[in-house]
């Protein structure tokens, strides 16, 4: 593919790196000369100093021959206007814009949902943007998923939520400690697949002879209702989170609270918040900004909102925050989120979820004791990549500090794998085929060696990041 990226911040650069690794042709545009000079020597692509919201500049950069335009500058309006301008001249070009203004995101989603019939009849998307990506929405949804699972693990959901992938630690003397994977399945009648294993030596795609050890972190894929049982096999447990404190009443915190408090009303999280009759669980919101606290008090009358400094030990003791089951740190000060989460856990808080900048910080956060670290920037890159992989790919997620990718794709009739069983095409060191959804059905199935693939099957595959050969085998390219 030929992709033009406007904006050479973290997201633009990381996106360019991934696309270059996959042998795509990339043009990266930024108007900062110093940034462009630095990146020209670091990236194996064309890096131009120019204003990306100028059509003449874009045409000189090759927009007429491009497959996609990705606008990720720090200015929402520039991203949106650029996509709209390009759409007027090149309507068949895929256009993706990152926005941080929540109103823009909500307005687009509401308009296209309200007028779905109009937009389904060859009508151009609102603002000419095929996909609008909002970082805070992506991060908030990841935080909510973690809370749904007792803050034991970061979780990915597939299909309509029937299958989930959780990253779990193997605890010492647990039933999984010291066992071979081929024997681990004998521990339970619950069907599951260990998708990857992180050890001090690195990350591997496992096979039946892989031995699990205490301290290893593994990805387990299983049915939604089975996660709790498998967490217990690994030596942990999910306790009811009856007392939650959320630090940060900004945009991400507000989205998280909207989800959690609304779901409490609907008894959606019974296994976490207890019986549907017990709606008096404590949900605290803490922020040092008076205006944000006032807004939170009006928006969430069910919650207790405090204006205070979460780093003040006197405030923590006075409000008894060290006695809570869970702390969610969702401020835009990512270093503060890490430190506060680890500190509160050291005082007695049972579980913690921290919003961090990117996957490198997520790894550090876990090492200092944070249970779940949500990397804000990586969620954005993953979301954009999923839209750039072509029509056969519907979604992509990176796991294990970006070393592995989970790809959802459709099996092409041209693929040599069509009509073959999994045992005949399996290659554990290169990839693992995890889930399959047959055409005309709505539910996924865990794969076995006897699973036979058919054209049109929707698949979930895990592979090393950037390995285009695997996807080519399934897409028939």
C-alpha positions in Angstrom: 0.0 0.0 0.0 0.9 3.6 -0.5 0.1 5.7 2.6 0.5 9.4 3.3 0.7 10.3 7.0 0.3 13.9 8.1 1.8 14.6 11.5 5.2 13.3 12.8 4.4 13.1 16.5 4.6 9.8 18.4 1.5 8.3 16.7 2.6 9.3 13.2 6.1 8.0 13.7 5.1 4.7 15.3 2.5 4.2 12.5 5.1 4.9 9.9 7.6 2.4 11.5 5.0 -0.4 11.5 3.9 0.3 7.9 7.6 0.4 6.7 8.3 -2.9 8.4 5.5 -4.4 6.4 7.1 -3.1 3.2 4.5 -0.4 2.5 5.4 2.8 0.8 5.1 5.7 3.2 5.3 9.4 2.9 5.4 11.3 6.2 4.7 15.0 6.2 5.3 17.6 9.0 5.9 21.3 9.0 8.6 21.2 11.7 12.0 21.4 10.1 13.9 20.0 13.1 11.6 17.0 13.4 11.8 16.3 9.7 15.6 16.5 9.7 15.8 14.0 12.5 13.3 11.6 11.0 14.9 11.7 7.6 17.9 9.8 9.0 15.8 7.4 11.1 13.0 6.2 8.9 13.3 4.4 5.6 10.6 6.4 3.9 10.0 9.8 2.3 9.8 12.5 5.0 8.7 16.0 3.8 8.6 19.4 5.5 5.4 20.9 4.3 1.9 21.9 5.4 -0.2 18.7 5.1 -3.5 20.6 4.8 -2.5 22.1 1.4 -3.8 20.0 -1.6 -1.0 21.2 -3.9 1.6 19.9 -1.4 -0.2 16.6 -1.0 -0.4 16.1 -4.8 3.4 16.8 -5.0 3.8 14.1 -2.3 1.8 11.6 -4.4 -1.7 11.7 -2.9 -3.2 10.9 -6.3 -1.5 7.4 -6.3 -1.9 6.7 -2.6 -4.3 4.1 -1.1 -4.8 5.9 2.2 -4.4 9.2 4.0 -3.9 9.3 7.8 -4.1 12.7 9.5 -2.6 12.7 13.0 -1.4 16.2 13.7 -2.0 17.8 17.1 -4.8 19.9 15.6 -8.2 18.2 15.2 -9.5 20.8 12.8 -6.5 20.4 10.5 -7.0 16.6 10.5 -10.6 16.9 9.7 -10.3 19.7 7.1 -7.5 17.9 5.4 -9.6 14.7 5.0 -12.6 16.7 3.8 -10.5 18.6 1.2 -8.9 15.4 -0.1 -12.3 13.6 -0.2 -13.6 16.3 -2.5 -11.0 15.5 -5.1 -10.1 11.8 -4.3 -13.3 10.3 -2.9 -12.0 6.7 -3.3 -9.0 7.3 -1.1 -9.3 5.8 2.4 -9.1 8.7 5.0 -8.5 8.3 8.7 -8.4 11.2 11.2 -7.4 11.3 14.8 -9.4 13.7 16.9 -9.2 14.6 20.6 -12.4 16.8 20.7 -15.0 14.4 22.1 -17.8 16.5 20.6 -16.5 15.9 17.0 -16.3 12.2 17.6 -19.8 11.9 19.2 -21.4 14.2 16.6 -20.0 12.1 13.7 -21.1 8.8 15.3 -24.6 10.2 16.1 -25.1 11.6 12.7 -24.1 8.5 10.8 -26.2 6.3 13.1 -29.3 8.6 12.9 -29.0 8.8 9.1 -27.7 5.3 8.4 -30.0 4.9 5.4 -28.6 8.0 3.8 -24.9 7.1 4.4 -25.5 3.5 3.2 -26.6 4.7 -0.3 -23.2 5.7 -1.7 -23.2 8.9 0.4 -19.8 10.1 1.4 -19.0 9.8 5.1 -19.4 12.9 7.3 -16.5 15.3 6.9 -15.1 12.9 4.2 -13.6 10.9 7.0 -13.9 7.1 6.7 -12.7 6.4 10.2 -12.4 8.9 13.1 -10.2 7.7 15.9 -10.5 9.2 19.4 -7.6 8.2 21.7 -9.6 8.7 24.9 -12.5 6.5 23.8 -10.0 3.7 22.9 -8.3 4.0 26.3 -11.5 4.3 28.3 -12.9 1.2 26.7 -9.7 -0.7 27.6 -10.0 0.5 31.2 -13.6 -0.6 31.5 -12.8 -4.1 30.1 -10.1 -4.4 32.7 -12.5 -3.5 35.5 -15.0 -6.0 34.2 -12.4 -8.7 34.9 -11.5 -7.5 38.4 -8.4 -5.6 37.3 -6.6 -8.9 37.0 -5.5 -8.4 33.4 -5.8 -6.3 30.3 -8.4 -8.0 28.2 -9.3 -8.2 24.4 -12.8 -9.2 23.4 -13.8 -11.0 20.2 -17.1 -11.2 18.4 -20.0 -10.2 20.6 -18.0 -10.8 23.7 -18.3 -14.6 23.7 -14.5 -15.0 23.7 -11.8 -13.0 25.5 -8.0 -13.0 25.7 -6.6 -12.2 29.1 -2.9 -11.7 30.1 -2.4 -13.6 33.3 0.6 -14.2 35.6 1.5 -17.7 36.7 1.7 -17.7 40.5 4.1 -19.8 42.4 2.7 -23.3 43.4 -0.4 -22.7 41.3 -1.7 -25.6 39.2 -0.2 -24.2 36.1 3.3 -23.8 37.6 5.8 -26.3 36.1 3.3 -28.0 33.7 3.6 -28.6 30.0 1.0 -27.0 27.8 -0.2 -30.3 26.4 -0.8 -31.5 30.0 -2.4 -28.2 31.1 -5.5 -29.0 29.2 -6.0 -32.0 31.5 -6.4 -29.7 34.5 -9.8 -28.5 33.4 -12.7 -29.4 31.2 -12.9 -25.7 30.2 -11.7 -25.2 26.6 -8.9 -22.7 26.3 -5.8 -21.8 24.2 -2.5 -20.4 25.6 -1.7 -17.9 22.8 1.7 -16.6 24.0 4.2 -17.0 26.8 6.3 -14.1 28.2 9.4 -15.2 30.2 12.5 -13.3 31.3 14.1 -14.5 28.1 11.5 -13.1 25.8 8.1 -13.8 24.2 7.2 -17.0 22.4 4.3 -18.5 20.5 4.0 -21.8 22.4 3.6 -25.4 21.4 2.5 -28.5 23.4 5.9 -29.0 24.9 6.2 -25.4 26.2 6.6 -25.6 30.0 5.0 -22.8 32.2 6.8 -21.5 35.2 5.9 -19.2 38.1 6.6 -15.6 37.0 5.6 -16.3 33.4 2.9 -14.1 31.9 0.6 -15.9 29.5 -2.2 -15.0 27.1 -5.2 -17.2 27.6 -8.1 -17.3 25.1 -11.3 -18.8 26.3 -15.1 -18.2 26.6 -16.1 -15.1 28.6 -17.7 -17.1 31.3 -14.5 -19.2 31.8 -12.1 -16.4 32.5 -12.6 -16.5 36.3 -11.9 -20.3 36.4 -8.7 -19.9 34.4 -7.5 -17.0 36.6 -7.9 -19.3 39.6 -5.9 -22.1 37.8 -3.1 -19.5 37.4 -3.1 -18.9 41.1 -5.1 -15.6 41.3 -8.7 -14.8 42.0 -11.4 -12.2 41.2 -12.8 -10.5 44.2 -15.9 -8.2 44.3 -14.8 -4.7 43.7 -17.2 -2.9 46.0 -15.1 0.2 46.7 -13.6 2.0 43.7 -11.7 5.2 43.6 -11.0 6.9 40.2 -8.3 9.6 40.0 -9.0 12.0 37.2 -12.3 13.6 36.3 -11.1 14.7 32.8 -12.4 13.3 29.5 -11.1 9.7 30.0 -12.3 9.5 33.6 -15.7 10.8 32.6 -16.1 8.2 29.8 -15.0 5.4 32.3 -17.4 6.6 34.9 -20.2 6.9 32.3 -19.7 3.2 31.5 -19.2 1.9 35.0 -21.9 3.8 36.8 -24.4 3.1 34.0 -23.6 -0.5 34.1 -24.0 -0.7 37.8 -27.5 0.7 37.3 -28.2 -2.0 34.8 -26.6 -4.7 37.0 -24.3 -5.5 34.0 -21.3 -6.3 36.3 -23.0 -8.5 38.9 -20.0 -10.7 39.5 -17.9 -7.6 40.3 -20.3 -5.2 42.0 -22.2 -7.9 43.8 -26.0 -8.6 43.8 -28.2 -6.4 41.7 -29.9 -5.3 44.9 -26.7 -3.8 46.4 -26.3 -0.6 44.5 -24.7 1.3 47.5 -21.1 0.3 46.6 -18.8 3.2 47.0 -17.5 4.9 43.8 -15.2 7.9 44.5 -13.8 10.4 42.0 -10.8 12.5 43.0 -9.3 15.4 41.1 -7.3 18.5 42.0 -9.3 20.7 39.6 -12.3 22.4 41.2 -14.1 22.9 37.9 -13.8 19.3 36.9 -15.0 18.2 40.3 -18.0 20.4 40.1 -18.9 19.0 36.6 -18.4 15.4 37.9 -20.7 16.1 40.9 -23.5 17.2 38.6 -23.0 14.4 36.1 -22.5 11.5 38.6 -24.8 12.2 41.7 -24.3 8.5 42.7 -20.6 9.0 43.1 -18.7 10.8 45.9 -16.5 13.5 44.3 -13.6 14.9 46.2 -11.4 17.9 45.4 -8.0 16.8 46.6 -4.4 15.9 46.0 -4.1 12.2 45.6 -0.4 12.4 46.5 -1.2 13.9 49.9 -0.9 11.1 52.4 -3.1 13.0 54.9 -5.9 13.1 52.3 -5.5 9.4 51.5 -5.8 8.5 55.2 -8.6 10.9 56.0 -10.8 9.5 53.2 -9.6 5.9 53.8 -8.6 5.4 50.2 -6.0 2.8 51.2 -8.9 0.5 52.2 -10.4 0.5 48.7 -10.6 -2.6 46.4 -9.5 -0.8 43.2 -7.9 2.4 42.2 -8.2 3.7 38.6 -5.7 6.4 37.7 -6.9 8.0 34.5 -5.3 11.5 34.5 -3.3 12.9 31.6 -0.2 12.9 33.8 0.8 9.3 32.9 3.9 9.2 35.3 1.6 10.3 38.1 -0.8 7.5 37.2 2.0 4.9 37.5 3.4 6.2 40.8 0.1 6.7 42.5 -1.3 3.3 41.5 1.8 1.5 42.8 1.9 3.6 46.0 -1.8 3.0 46.8 -1.3 -0.7 46.3 1.7 -0.6 48.7 -0.7 1.0 51.3 -3.3 -1.7 50.9 -5.4 -1.1 47.8 -6.0 -4.5 46.3 -6.0 -3.8 42.6 -4.9 -0.9 40.3 -5.4 0.2 36.7 -3.2 3.0 35.3 -3.4 4.9 32.1 0.2 5.2 30.6 1.7 6.9 27.6 2.8 3.8 25.6 3.8 0.1 25.8 7.3 0.8 27.1 5.8 2.5 30.1 3.2 -0.2 30.5 6.0 -2.7 31.0 7.6 -0.5 33.6 4.2 0.0 35.3 3.7 -3.7 35.7 7.2 -4.2 37.1 6.6 -1.7 39.9 3.3 -3.4 40.9 0.5 -1.9 38.7 -1.9 -4.7 37.9 -3.2 -3.3 34.5 -1.5 -0.6 32.5 -3.4 0.8 29.5 -1.1 2.4 26.9 -2.9 5.3 25.4 -0.8 5.9 22.2 -0.6 2.2 21.3 -4.4 1.8 21.3 -4.5 4.6 18.7 -1.9 3.0 16.5 -3.6 -0.4 16.7 -6.9 1.1 15.7 -5.4 2.8 12.7 -3.5 -0.2 11.6 -6.6 -2.3 11.6 -8.2 0.0 9.1 -5.1 0.0 6.8 -4.7 -3.8 6.5 -7.1 -4.1 3.6 -10.6 -5.4 3.2 -9.8 -8.9 4.4 -8.6 -7.5 7.8 -11.2 -6.2 10.1 -9.2 -5.5 13.2 -5.7 -5.8 14.7 -4.3 -5.6 18.2 -0.8 -5.7 19.5 0.1 -7.6 22.7 3.2 -8.4 24.7 4.7 -5.0 24.5 4.1 -4.8 20.7 6.0 -8.0 19.9 2.9 -9.9 18.7 -0.2 -9.0 16.7 -3.7 -10.5 16.9 -5.3 -10.2 13.4 -8.9 -10.7 12.5 -9.3 -11.5 8.8 -11.4 -13.4 6.3 -10.1 -16.5 4.5 -9.8 -15.8 0.8 -11.0 -18.4 -1.8 -7.6 -17.9 -3.3 -5.8 -19.1 -0.2 -4.0 -22.5 -0.4 -5.3 -23.1 3.2 -9.0 -23.3 2.0 -10.3 -26.8 2.5 -7.4 -27.9 4.8 -7.5 -28.8 8.4 -5.6 -26.9 11.0 -3.3 -29.8 11.8 -2.1 -29.8 8.2 -1.3 -26.1 8.1 -0.2 -25.4 11.7 3.1 -23.7 12.3 3.3 -22.7 16.0 6.6 -20.9 15.7 5.2 -18.6 13.0 1.6 -18.2 13.9 -1.4 -19.7 15.8 -4.9 -19.8 14.4 -7.1 -19.2 17.5 -10.8 -18.7 16.5 -13.0 -19.3 13.5 -16.4 -18.0 12.6 -18.1 -19.8 9.7 -20.1 -17.8 7.0 -23.7 -17.3 8.0 -23.1 -17.9 11.7 -22.7 -15.3 14.5 -20.5 -17.1 16.9 -16.8 -17.9 17.0 -15.4 -21.4 17.8 -12.0 -22.2 19.4 -9.9 -24.1 16.8 -8.7 -27.6 17.2 -6.4 -29.7 15.0 -9.5 -31.0 13.3 -10.9 -27.6 12.3 -11.3 -27.4 8.5 -11.1 -24.0 6.9 -13.5 -22.8 4.2 -13.5 -19.7 2.0 -15.2 -16.8 3.8 -14.3 -18.1 7.3 -13.6 -15.2 9.7 -10.4 -15.9 11.5 -8.4 -14.7 14.5 -4.7 -15.3 14.2 -1.7 -14.4 16.4 1.7 -13.8 14.8 5.0 -11.9 15.2 4.4 -8.2 14.6 4.9 -7.1 11.0 5.0 -10.6 9.5 3.2 -10.0 6.2 3.8 -13.6 5.0 1.3 -15.1 7.3 -1.5 -12.8 6.3 -0.6 -13.4 2.6 -1.1 -17.1 3.1 -4.7 -16.6 4.4 -5.6 -13.8 1.9 -4.2 -15.7 -1.1 -2.0 -12.7 -2.1 
